Amino acid sequence: MMTTLAELQQLAYQALRQHGVTDAAAAACARVVVQAEACGLETHGMSRIPMYCDMLIQGRIDPAAVPRLLSGSTDGATALVDACGGLAYDACDLAIGRLMDLAERHGVAFAGIRNSSHVGALGLHLQPLAARGLVGLAFSNAPAVMPFWGGRTLALGTNPVAAIFPRRNGNPLLIDLSMTTVARGHILLAAQRNESIPEGWALDRNGCPTTNAKEALAGSLLPVGGAKGAMLALCFELLCSALTGSSLSFQADAFFAPHGNAPKIGQAFLALAPSRLAGEGVYHERVQAFLDHIAQDPEVRLPGARRESLRSLALTQGVQIRNDLLAKLQQLSGAPPTEGNP
């Protein structure tokens, strides 16, 4: 069913508020999941709201949590935010806000988040940095879904990384990817729809390649790029856990199951000011020169171009939401069902 972004944002907000989430946390989460939906990121959009509500009901996320700034005076270039076991979204808002101020003061800054949860579409949290002319990097660890290279014991999460580069003319260049061949959300959606998955995405519980989505959820995912992807996942793991004091990936239970522990994972953000390095003029000239060069190949599509195209359409036309998901969101939010839905 076609639904406007405003309607979806209100549904997400009300669903979270109905489960006791604070106004600020519900608003921050609703804003980002709707942006993800608009960009065509179905796995990180509205489908996450029922998952969050399940975790709230089971006590895996604290609805009353208010993130706290533990450190981050203007004398230094680092900040640490405690999400206090709540949703990650308002904690990210707090961390990014502090990060921008520190980066503009010092040229470079780092902000970490501890005791956090699922962060959604990681790259979307970086948009305020680009709006201020800053280059941004983001990392997160996640519940373990893959073994370290050569092993069989689950050790590393999807551990996504994102980067944003502002442009003088045009939308920022946004890069966002996980360290597994595919985000686990794609496998979850396939399992819900009784669809198969491509070979090479995952292994079953016995360590054998599988195209069965449900077997893959009970097994493990494969790293992108083989051993090199596993090494990068390890780097991001330690940035997000060792530097922030958060849980390691293997200590956090899966997001997709309502039962389990509070994840208490971590996120890390880095910001750099071009004006304090080669200078804004040189920075923008180099970025545009590279993009112009690769644009000579008609087959090339810049990272984020498809998402931006979909977002532009969604702003005017709305987005298509599965009837079962829309009905679930209406139930969770206490809203009356849309005509045609049960």
C-alpha positions in Angstrom: 0.0 0.0 0.0 1.3 3.5 -0.9 1.9 5.5 2.3 3.4 9.0 2.8 6.6 9.5 4.7 4.8 11.7 7.2 2.3 8.9 7.9 5.1 6.4 8.4 7.1 8.6 10.7 4.0 9.2 12.8 3.3 5.4 13.0 6.9 4.6 14.0 6.9 7.4 16.6 3.6 6.3 18.1 4.5 2.6 18.1 7.7 3.4 20.2 5.8 5.8 22.5 3.2 3.2 23.1 6.0 1.0 24.4 7.3 3.6 26.8 10.1 5.1 24.8 11.0 8.7 25.6 9.8 11.4 23.2 13.3 12.3 22.0 14.3 8.7 21.4 11.1 7.8 19.6 11.4 10.9 17.4 15.1 10.2 16.5 14.4 6.6 15.7 11.3 7.4 13.6 13.2 10.0 11.6 16.0 7.7 10.6 14.0 4.5 9.8 11.7 6.5 7.6 14.7 8.0 5.8 16.0 4.4 5.3 12.6 3.4 3.9 12.6 6.3 1.5 16.0 5.4 0.3 14.9 1.9 -0.5 16.7 0.3 2.4 13.8 -2.0 3.4 15.9 -4.1 5.7 16.7 -1.0 7.9 13.4 0.8 7.5 9.9 0.3 9.0 10.4 -3.4 9.3 12.7 -2.6 12.3 10.0 -1.1 14.4 8.3 -4.4 15.3 11.7 -5.8 16.2 12.5 -2.8 18.5 9.0 -3.2 20.1 9.7 -6.9 20.8 13.1 -6.0 22.4 11.4 -3.3 24.5 8.8 -5.8 25.7 11.4 -8.3 26.6 13.5 -5.7 28.5 16.4 -5.9 26.0 16.1 -2.2 25.4 15.4 0.3 28.2 12.5 2.6 27.0 13.3 5.2 29.7 17.0 5.5 28.8 18.4 9.0 28.3 21.9 9.0 26.7 24.6 10.8 28.7 27.7 12.6 27.6 30.5 11.0 29.8 33.3 13.0 28.3 33.8 15.5 25.6 35.0 18.9 26.8 36.3 21.4 24.1 39.8 21.0 25.5 40.1 17.6 23.9 39.1 16.1 20.5 37.2 13.0 21.8 33.8 12.4 23.3 32.1 9.3 24.8 28.4 8.9 25.1 26.6 6.3 27.2 23.4 5.1 25.5 22.4 3.6 28.9 20.9 0.5 27.3 18.3 2.4 25.2 17.8 2.8 21.5 20.8 3.9 19.5 19.3 6.8 17.6 19.1 9.6 20.2 22.6 8.6 21.5 23.8 9.0 17.9 22.3 12.4 17.7 24.1 13.4 20.9 27.4 12.0 19.7 27.2 13.6 16.3 26.3 16.9 17.7 29.3 16.9 20.0 31.5 15.5 17.3 30.8 18.4 14.9 31.7 21.0 17.5 34.9 19.3 18.4 35.9 18.7 14.7 35.4 22.3 13.8 37.5 23.4 16.8 40.3 20.9 16.4 40.2 19.8 12.8 39.6 16.1 13.7 37.5 14.5 16.4 36.3 11.1 17.6 33.1 10.2 19.3 32.2 6.8 20.7 29.0 5.3 22.0 28.7 2.5 24.6 25.8 0.4 25.9 24.0 0.9 22.6 21.8 -1.2 20.3 20.9 -1.6 16.7 22.0 1.6 14.9 19.9 1.3 11.7 21.3 2.5 8.4 24.6 3.7 9.7 25.4 6.2 6.9 22.3 8.2 7.5 23.7 9.3 10.9 26.5 11.1 9.0 24.3 13.5 7.0 24.6 16.4 9.6 28.4 16.2 9.2 28.3 16.7 5.5 25.8 19.6 6.0 28.5 21.3 8.0 31.2 20.6 5.4 32.9 17.8 7.4 34.1 14.4 6.2 32.7 11.6 8.4 33.3 8.0 9.1 31.1 5.7 11.1 31.5 2.2 12.5 29.4 -0.2 14.6 29.8 -3.7 15.9 26.9 -6.1 16.1 25.9 -9.5 17.5 28.2 -12.2 16.1 27.1 -13.8 12.9 30.3 -15.0 11.4 33.5 -16.8 12.6 36.9 -15.3 12.3 38.6 -16.4 9.2 39.6 -20.1 9.4 37.4 -20.7 12.5 33.9 -22.1 13.1 33.0 -20.2 16.4 30.8 -17.1 15.8 33.0 -14.1 16.7 32.2 -11.1 14.6 29.1 -9.2 13.6 28.2 -7.6 10.3 30.2 -4.7 11.7 29.2 -2.0 9.1 31.2 1.0 8.0 30.0 4.2 6.4 31.7 7.3 5.1 30.4 10.6 3.8 32.2 13.3 1.7 30.5 16.7 1.2 30.5 18.1 -2.3 30.4 21.8 -3.3 27.7 21.1 -5.9 25.5 18.1 -5.5 24.6 15.6 -2.8 27.3 14.3 -0.5 29.0 11.1 -1.5 27.7 8.5 0.9 29.2 5.0 1.2 27.7 2.4 3.5 28.4 -1.3 3.7 28.6 -4.2 6.0 31.6 -6.6 6.4 29.5 -9.6 5.6 28.6 -10.5 2.0 25.1 -9.3 2.7 23.3 -7.6 5.6 21.5 -10.2 7.8 18.3 -8.2 7.3 18.2 -9.4 3.7 18.2 -13.0 4.9 15.6 -12.3 7.5 13.3 -10.8 4.8 13.9 -13.9 2.6 13.0 -16.2 5.5 9.8 -14.3 6.2 8.8 -14.6 2.6 9.9 -18.2 2.2 12.3 -17.2 -0.5 15.7 -18.8 -1.2 19.0 -16.8 -1.0 21.9 -16.8 -3.4 24.8 -19.3 -2.8 27.7 -17.6 -1.2 25.8 -15.5 1.3 25.8 -17.9 4.2 26.5 -21.3 5.8 24.1 -23.5 7.6 24.5 -24.6 11.3 26.8 -27.4 10.1 29.1 -25.0 8.2 27.9 -26.0 4.8 26.9 -23.5 2.0 23.1 -23.0 1.9 20.5 -21.2 -0.1 17.8 -21.8 2.6 17.3 -18.5 4.4 16.0 -20.1 7.6 19.0 -22.4 7.7 21.3 -19.4 7.1 19.7 -17.6 10.1 20.6 -20.6 12.3 24.1 -20.7 10.8 26.6 -18.0 9.9 27.3 -15.4 7.3 30.4 -15.1 5.1 32.7 -12.0 5.2 32.9 -9.8 2.1 36.2 -10.3 0.4 37.1 -13.4 2.4 40.0 -13.1 4.8 40.4 -9.4 4.1 36.8 -8.7 5.0 37.3 -10.6 8.2 40.3 -8.5 9.1 38.4 -5.2 8.5 35.6 -6.5 10.6 38.1 -7.1 13.4 39.4 -3.5 13.1 35.9 -2.1 13.4 35.1 -4.5 16.2 37.9 -3.1 18.4 37.2 0.5 17.4 33.6 0.1 18.7 34.2 -2.1 21.7 37.7 -1.7 23.1 37.7 2.1 22.8 34.3 2.6 24.2 34.0 -0.2 26.7 31.1 -1.8 24.9 30.2 -5.5 24.6 32.1 -7.6 22.1 30.1 -9.0 19.3 30.1 -12.5 20.6 28.7 -11.2 24.0 25.6 -9.7 22.4 22.5 -11.8 21.5 20.9 -11.5 18.1 18.7 -8.5 17.4 16.2 -10.5 15.5 15.2 -12.7 18.4 12.9 -11.0 21.0 14.5 -13.0 23.8 18.1 -12.4 24.9 20.4 -10.0 26.7 20.7 -6.2 26.3 23.1 -5.9 23.4 25.2 -3.1 24.9 27.2 -2.8 21.6 29.2 0.2 20.5 29.4 2.8 17.7 32.3 5.0 16.7 32.3 8.2 14.6 35.2 10.2 13.2 35.0 13.7 11.7 37.6 15.7 9.8 37.5 19.3 8.7 39.0 19.9 5.2 39.6 23.5 6.0 42.2 22.4 8.6 44.1 20.2 6.2 44.6 20.9 2.4 41.8 23.5 2.5 38.3 23.4 1.3 39.1 24.6 -2.2 41.6 21.8 -2.7 39.4 19.2 -1.1 36.4 20.0 -3.3 38.5 20.2 -6.5 40.0 16.7 -5.7 36.6 15.1 -5.0 35.0 16.5 -8.1 38.0 15.7 -10.3 37.8 12.0 -9.2 34.0 11.8 -9.7 34.3 13.5 -13.1 37.0 11.0 -14.1 35.0 7.9 -13.2 31.8 9.4 -14.7 33.4 9.0 -18.2 32.3 5.3 -18.0 28.5 5.3 -18.6 28.1 2.1 -16.6 29.4 3.8 -13.4 26.8 4.7 -10.8 28.1 6.7 -7.8 27.5 5.3 -4.4 24.2 6.5 -3.0 22.9 7.7 -6.4 20.1 5.1 -6.4 19.1 5.8 -2.8 18.9 9.6 -3.5 16.8 8.9 -6.6 14.4 6.8 -4.6 14.3 9.3 -1.8 13.3 12.1 -4.2 10.5 10.0 -5.5 9.4 9.0 -2.0 9.1 12.7 -1.0 6.5 13.3 -3.6 4.9 9.9 -4.1 5.3 8.1 -0.8 6.5 4.5 -0.5 5.0 1.1 -1.0 4.6 -0.8 2.3 3.6 -4.4 2.6 0.0 -4.7 3.9 1.0 -7.1 6.7 3.8 -4.7 7.9 1.4 -1.7 7.7 -1.2 -3.6 9.8 1.4 -4.6 12.3 2.6 -1.0 12.7 -0.9 0.3 13.1 -1.5 -2.4 15.8 1.7 -1.4 17.6 0.9 2.3 17.4 -2.7 2.0 18.5 -3.8 3.6 15.2 -7.0 2.4 13.4 -6.3 0.0 10.5 -6.2 1.4 7.0 -9.2 0.5 4.9 -8.4 -2.8 3.2 -6.2 -4.0 6.0 -7.6 -6.4 8.7 
